[in-house]
Amino acid sequence: MGHTRHHTLEVGLNACGVEMCPHASHRSLCAVASYLHRPGDEDEPQSRVGELYLYSLAPSSDDDAAADDDDGETDAGDGSKPGFKNTPTEWRFTPCAETRHTRAIFELKWAPALTGGIHGAPALAQADAGGFVSIYEIHPLVEGDEGGTSFELVEVASVQCGGGGLGMATCVDWSPLISDGEDDSIDYFRSSRLAVVGADGGARLLARRESGELEVFDERESAHDLEAWAVAWAHPKSVLGGDFIFTGADDAAFKGWDLRGGLDASTPAFVNRRAHGAGVTCISPSPHDPNVVATGSYDDRVRLWDARMFVRPVEMCDAMDVGGGAWRLRWHPERRALACAAMGGGVAIVEWSGCESGVESALKVCESSDGEGADASVLPEIDSGTLRTVCAYDGHGSIAYGADWGWKRGGKEDVVVSCSFYDKGLHVWSPE
């Protein structure tokens, strides 16, 4: 499958992550993270600095595209661009907030769509090289000359939670929206928790109080033996429930943690050290199939797991080689496909042909389980299917560290945003 590139630009520092806002009223917002290590010398110590950028992603007119094609590539002899379909630019990035100078960023993550900030604004969590997790809210400023809105990135909470060594916070994830079980209203305390892992191998749980303050309320300093790169909350409708997290690290271990007994006091619910041939770099539970979890690794492979059994997750189908370290995985919002930032392999679109059925029975299992595992006879069925790469985007000039799904054009065409490190590239493109 080919691809159509719409627009590229160069950000100020090395681009290492890109995240599209899930809030319906702000779905055009694209947050971009950057990271720069300054080695230092005799006169100045080393430092790690970053910048946070906010763009609006929207379709542009053919006239605008023809007048302002600034992707910087030299045309081939026939007027086309090498490796790309020669079509007018249809999607463009527009800066919509002042650059936010910060510590070097490892991870950005938008709050779930209905959670938002204390004031109802979209909220964005950042994990950085200083060991801090910070929360920004996106506040509108003024109406632009052409109807566009400008925003301000307002830091509303921050807490240092890294430990040991360099003290870097490497990955953060918001807890999913959780009903209080009585009238389907949202339990905002449980839905305002965050999980974070760090370069010390530790895992920590944070809570955002009604006052807006962020605090560490539980931690496990020795969650992994080496640097931890990945953390994710289980889908709230999985048999694991909404009080369960997954973690992954350079020790090649994929672990699960039942939080009901406390992170520090509990042993892992499961540990798998054999499946991944190198460090576990990302973990992404499926939004479509509650008991399906995707992992990525430095061994260049994407794997899918059946997480219905507490003590022994099952690798469901053959791992997919994406041509480079699978640094980030983002599920498509409507179908069973993953956008994978594959480092030296560019960006891959991976489709899964399987599916899960029997979600209601999974919920009953979760409610009745005593924590020792589930009865396989009443577990939902999962068609293991296969993984296959349907598109490989090679338009980046250096390591691809970020990829996410952008707007959908009437449900007919996918739009992907991705970024690359050393060339500071931010791209928007469509698989064909």
C-alpha positions in Angstrom: 0.0 0.0 0.0 1.3 3.5 -0.9 0.8 6.8 0.9 0.1 10.4 0.2 2.0 13.0 2.0 0.1 16.2 2.7 2.4 18.5 4.7 5.6 18.5 6.6 7.4 21.1 8.8 10.4 21.3 11.0 9.9 22.0 14.8 12.5 23.7 16.9 14.1 20.7 18.7 14.3 16.9 18.1 10.7 15.7 17.8 10.0 12.6 19.9 6.2 12.3 20.3 3.0 13.4 18.7 -0.5 13.1 20.2 -3.9 14.1 18.7 -6.5 15.4 21.2 -9.5 13.0 21.8 -11.9 15.7 22.8 -14.6 16.2 20.2 -14.6 19.9 20.6 -10.8 20.1 20.2 -10.1 17.2 17.9 -7.9 19.3 15.6 -5.3 19.9 18.3 -2.0 18.1 17.8 0.6 18.2 20.7 4.2 17.6 19.8 7.1 16.7 22.2 10.8 17.4 21.8 14.0 16.4 23.5 17.5 17.7 23.4 20.5 16.5 25.4 23.2 19.1 25.8 26.4 17.2 26.8 28.0 20.1 28.6 31.7 21.0 29.1 34.1 22.4 31.6 32.1 25.6 31.9 28.5 24.3 31.8 27.0 21.0 33.1 25.0 18.7 30.8 21.3 19.4 30.5 18.2 18.0 28.9 15.8 20.5 27.6 12.6 20.3 25.6 9.8 22.2 24.0 6.1 21.5 23.8 4.3 22.6 20.6 0.6 22.8 19.8 -0.7 22.8 16.3 -4.1 22.7 14.6 -4.5 20.0 12.0 -7.1 20.8 9.4 -7.8 20.4 5.6 -6.6 23.2 3.4 -8.0 24.3 0.0 -6.4 23.2 -3.2 -5.6 26.8 -4.0 -3.7 27.2 -0.7 -1.8 24.0 -1.4 -0.7 25.0 -4.8 0.4 28.4 -3.6 2.3 27.2 -0.6 3.9 23.8 -1.0 6.8 24.0 1.5 7.7 20.4 2.1 11.2 21.1 0.9 11.6 18.2 -1.5 13.1 18.5 -5.0 10.7 17.4 -7.7 11.6 14.5 -9.9 12.0 15.1 -13.7 8.3 14.5 -14.3 7.2 17.0 -11.6 6.3 14.3 -9.1 7.9 13.8 -5.7 10.0 10.6 -5.3 8.0 7.8 -3.6 4.8 9.9 -3.2 1.6 10.4 -5.1 1.7 13.9 -6.6 -1.5 15.4 -5.2 -2.3 18.8 -3.8 -1.8 19.2 -0.1 -5.1 18.6 1.7 -4.1 18.6 5.4 -1.9 21.2 7.1 -0.4 22.0 10.5 -0.9 25.5 11.8 0.8 26.7 15.0 -2.0 27.7 17.5 -0.1 28.3 20.8 3.3 29.8 21.8 6.0 27.2 22.2 6.3 26.0 25.8 9.9 25.7 27.0 10.3 22.8 29.5 12.5 19.9 30.5 13.2 17.3 27.8 10.0 15.4 27.2 9.7 11.6 27.1 5.9 11.2 26.9 2.8 13.2 26.3 -0.7 11.9 27.0 -4.1 13.6 26.6 -6.7 12.9 29.4 -9.6 10.8 28.3 -12.2 12.7 26.4 -14.7 13.1 29.1 -12.3 13.8 32.0 -10.6 17.0 30.9 -9.1 19.5 33.4 -10.4 20.9 36.6 -12.1 23.7 34.6 -13.4 21.4 31.8 -10.6 22.2 29.4 -8.6 19.4 27.7 -5.8 18.3 29.9 -2.4 17.0 28.7 0.1 15.1 30.9 3.9 15.2 30.4 6.6 13.0 31.7 10.1 14.5 31.5 13.8 14.0 32.0 13.8 15.9 35.3 11.6 13.2 36.8 8.5 15.4 36.8 4.9 14.7 35.6 3.2 17.9 34.7 -0.4 18.6 33.6 -1.3 21.4 31.2 -4.7 22.7 30.4 -5.6 24.1 26.9 -7.2 27.5 27.4 -8.6 29.5 24.4 -7.3 33.1 24.0 -8.7 35.1 21.1 -10.4 34.5 17.8 -8.0 34.7 14.9 -8.5 36.9 11.8 -9.8 34.0 9.8 -11.9 32.4 12.5 -9.1 30.2 14.0 -8.6 30.1 17.7 -5.4 30.6 19.6 -4.6 28.7 22.8 -2.4 28.9 25.8 -0.7 25.9 27.4 -1.2 26.5 31.1 0.6 24.4 33.6 -1.8 23.6 36.4 0.0 20.9 38.3 3.4 19.3 38.6 5.1 16.8 40.9 8.6 15.2 40.9 8.2 11.5 41.0 11.4 10.1 39.3 13.9 8.3 41.6 17.4 7.1 41.5 20.1 7.7 38.9 19.1 10.4 36.5 15.6 10.4 38.0 13.8 10.5 34.6 10.1 10.0 34.2 9.8 8.1 30.9 6.1 7.2 30.4 2.8 8.3 31.8 -0.8 7.2 31.3 -4.2 8.4 32.5 -6.6 6.0 34.2 -9.6 5.2 32.1 -13.1 6.6 32.8 -14.6 4.5 35.5 -18.3 4.3 36.6 -19.0 4.4 40.3 -21.3 1.3 39.8 -24.5 2.9 41.1 -25.9 5.2 38.4 -23.2 5.0 35.7 -21.9 8.4 36.9 -18.1 8.9 36.6 -15.9 8.3 39.7 -13.7 11.3 39.1 -11.1 10.4 41.7 -10.4 7.0 40.2 -10.6 8.6 36.7 -8.1 11.3 37.6 -5.2 8.9 38.5 -2.1 8.6 36.5 0.5 5.9 36.3 4.2 6.7 35.6 7.4 4.7 35.2 11.0 5.9 35.2 14.6 5.3 34.4 15.1 3.8 37.8 12.8 1.0 36.9 10.2 2.3 39.4 6.4 2.6 38.9 4.3 5.2 40.7 0.6 6.2 41.0 -0.4 9.8 41.0 -3.7 11.4 41.9 -5.1 14.7 40.8 -7.2 16.1 43.7 -10.2 18.3 43.4 -8.0 21.3 44.3 -6.0 20.5 41.1 -2.9 19.4 43.0 -1.0 16.3 41.8 0.6 13.9 44.3 2.2 10.5 44.5 0.1 8.2 46.6 1.7 4.8 45.8 5.0 3.6 44.4 7.1 0.6 43.7 10.8 1.5 43.3 11.9 -1.9 42.1 9.1 -2.7 39.6 11.8 -3.6 37.0 15.5 -4.3 37.1 16.4 -1.8 34.4 15.0 1.3 32.8 11.2 1.2 32.4 9.8 2.6 29.2 6.1 1.6 29.2 3.0 1.8 31.4 -0.7 1.5 30.5 -3.9 1.0 32.4 -6.0 -2.0 31.6 -9.3 -1.4 29.8 -12.0 -0.9 32.5 -14.2 -3.6 30.8 -11.5 -6.2 30.8 -11.5 -9.1 33.3 -8.7 -7.2 35.0 -10.9 -4.2 35.7 -10.0 -0.6 36.1 -7.5 -1.1 39.0 -4.8 -2.8 36.9 -1.7 -1.6 35.1 0.8 -3.1 32.7 4.5 -2.1 32.7 7.5 -2.9 30.4 11.2 -2.2 30.6 14.7 -2.8 29.3 14.9 -6.1 31.3 12.5 -7.5 28.5 9.9 -8.1 31.2 6.2 -7.5 30.5 4.4 -7.2 33.9 0.9 -6.7 35.2 0.0 -5.2 38.6 -3.3 -5.5 40.5 -3.6 -2.2 42.4 -6.3 -3.2 44.8 -3.7 -4.3 47.4 -1.4 -1.4 46.8 1.4 -1.2 44.2 4.2 -1.4 46.8 2.7 -4.2 48.8 1.8 -6.5 46.0 3.7 -8.9 43.9 3.1 -8.7 40.1 0.0 -10.4 38.9 2.0 -11.8 36.1 5.6 -11.5 34.7 6.6 -12.6 31.2 10.3 -12.4 30.5 10.5 -14.8 27.5 8.4 -13.4 24.7 10.2 -10.2 24.0 13.7 -10.5 22.5 14.7 -7.1 23.9 13.3 -4.3 26.0 9.5 -3.7 26.1 9.1 -0.1 24.8 5.3 0.4 24.6 2.0 -1.1 25.8 -1.4 -0.3 24.2 -4.6 -2.0 25.3 -7.2 -2.1 22.6 -10.2 0.2 22.8 -12.2 -2.2 20.8 -11.5 -5.5 22.5 -11.2 -5.1 26.3 -9.0 -8.1 26.8 -6.6 -7.5 23.9 -3.3 -5.7 24.6 -0.6 -4.8 22.1 3.1 -4.5 23.0 6.1 -3.2 21.1 9.8 -4.0 21.6 13.3 -3.1 20.6 13.3 -6.5 18.9 11.3 -4.8 16.0 8.1 -6.7 16.7 4.5 -5.9 17.6 2.7 -8.5 19.7 -0.9 -9.1 20.7 -1.8 -10.6 24.1 -4.9 -12.2 25.6 -5.0 -10.7 29.1 -8.1 -12.7 30.3 -6.1 -14.9 32.6 -4.6 -13.1 35.6 -1.5 -15.2 36.0 -0.5 -16.1 32.4 -1.3 -13.8 29.5 -1.2 -15.6 26.2 0.5 -14.3 23.1 -2.3 -14.6 20.6 -0.7 -14.7 17.1 2.6 -14.5 15.3 4.5 -11.3 16.1 4.7 -8.7 13.3 8.2 -7.4 12.3 7.8 -3.7 11.6 11.4 -3.1 10.5 12.6 -1.2 13.5 12.1 -0.9 17.2 8.4 -0.5 17.9 8.6 2.6 20.1 4.9 3.7 20.1 1.6 2.0 19.3 -1.7 3.9 18.8 -4.9 2.1 18.0 -7.2 3.4 15.4 -10.3 4.9 17.0 -12.8 3.0 14.9 -11.1 -0.2 13.6 -8.5 -2.8 14.5 -5.4 -1.2 13.2 -2.3 0.2 14.9 -0.1 3.2 13.9 3.4 2.1 14.9 6.4 4.5 15.2 9.1 2.0 14.3 12.2 4.1 14.9 14.7 3.2 12.0 11.9 1.4 10.2 9.8 4.6 9.7 6.0 4.3 10.5 4.0 1.1 9.9 0.3 0.6 9.8 -0.5 -2.8 11.2 -3.9 -4.4 10.9 -5.3 -7.2 13.1 -7.9 -9.6 11.5 -9.1 -11.0 14.8 -11.8 -9.8 17.3 -13.2 -10.4 20.7 -16.8 -11.4 21.5 -18.7 -11.8 24.8 -17.8 -8.6 26.6 -20.7 -8.9 28.9 -19.6 -12.4 30.1 -16.1 -10.9 30.7 -17.6 -8.3 33.0 -19.4 -11.0 35.0 -16.1 -12.9 35.3 -14.4 -9.8 36.6 -17.1 -9.2 39.2 -17.0 -12.8 40.5 -13.3 -13.5 40.4 -11.4 -14.0 43.6 -8.1 -12.9 42.0 -6.8 -16.4 41.4 -7.8 -16.5 37.7 -10.9 -16.9 35.7 -12.9 -19.9 34.6 -12.0 -20.4 30.9 -15.4 -21.9 30.2 -17.1 -18.5 30.7 -14.4 -16.2 29.3 -15.2 -14.2 26.1 -14.0 -15.8 22.9 -11.2 -14.2 21.0 -10.5 -14.9 17.4 -6.7 -14.7 17.4 -6.5 -13.7 13.7 -3.3 -12.4 12.2 -1.2 -9.3 12.2 -0.1 -7.8 8.9 1.6 -4.5 7.8 -0.6 -2.8 5.3 1.5 0.4 4.9 5.1 1.4 5.6 5.8 5.1 5.5 9.4 5.9 4.7 9.1 9.7 4.4 11.0 10.6 7.5 14.6 11.5 7.4 15.6 10.0 10.8 14.3 7.9 13.7 10.5 7.9 13.9 9.5 8.2 17.6 5.9 9.2 17.3 2.7 8.3 15.3 -1.0 8.9 15.9 -4.3 8.9 14.0 -5.5 12.4 12.9 -8.9 13.5 11.8 -11.1 11.2 9.7 -12.5 12.6 6.5 -16.1 11.5 6.6 -14.9 8.0 7.6 -13.5 7.4 4.1 -9.8 8.1 4.5 -7.3 7.8 7.3 -5.0 10.6 8.2 -1.8 9.9 10.2 0.5 12.3 12.0 4.1 11.3 12.8 7.4 12.8 13.8 11.1 12.1 13.6 14.0 12.9 15.9 17.2 14.3 14.4 15.6 16.1 11.4 12.9 17.6 13.7 10.2 16.5 11.3 6.5 16.6 11.7 4.4 15.0 8.9 0.8 14.4 8.1 0.0 11.7 5.5 -2.6 9.2 4.4 -2.2 5.5 3.6 -3.7 4.5 0.2 
